[in-house]
Amino acid sequence: MTLEHLILMRHGETDWNRNQRLQGHRDIPLSDVGRMQAIDAAPSVSALRPEVIVASDLGRARETAEAVAAVRELPVTVDRRLRETSMGKWEGLTRDEVVADWSREWNDWRTTSAHASPPGGESRWQVAARAAAVVYELDSGSVTRALLVSHGGTIVGLTGRLLVLPEDSWGTLVGIGNCHWVVLHRYAGAWRLHSYNAGLGGLVLPKGEDQVAGT
């Protein structure tokens, strides 16, 4: 194991984020606001001294990563395993539309079980498992500090998995704000939480369910 520091950064805002519309695997670009968020956050994330930057293959994450890479003078590696949760039939719908037609399924997926999933989509456990594989591969090399630029739901699940939290408690972790990040440090062989939902504005309280997953 070589990794000592892991930074998990969420992408900047999209128009769908602003409208609380579930994106999942839809390749929705950053809005003008999201691009400025990425540029503004880049120096602070670069100051954490990542040695490698790996981004989801979806454009909103990739473009956010490129803003940090420009400051850090590093290339961006793209890995589809860092994608957001596949939301199945819920992709393209707003939170209110989903709750209106799938209230029980929404509640199960949102708060009850890491193994619950949207109809035709992925569970939080499945998403965390594929993202964790990226971490394990980095951990088998020579890198000590890595930045993963990903999505809200992916980061929540991956954080819960790496901290070895009980799977069905992962839903108690609040969502990550756009262009905010989580920092994990390894101590005595285990990951420890250093900061959560950090960003230029300090702690950000969720504005709605858009920061839970699927975005």
Secondary structure, DSSP 8 states (H G I E B T S, - for coil): ----EEEEEE----HHHHTTB--TT------HHHHHHHHHHHHHHHTT--SEEEE-SSHHHHHHHHHHHHHHT--EEE-GGG-----GGGTT-BHHHHHHH-HHHHHIIIII-TT---TTS--HHHHHHHHHHHHHHHHTTT-SEEEEEE-HHHHHHHHHHHTT--GGGGGGS----TT-EEEEEEETTEEEEEEEEE-TTSS----SGGGTS--
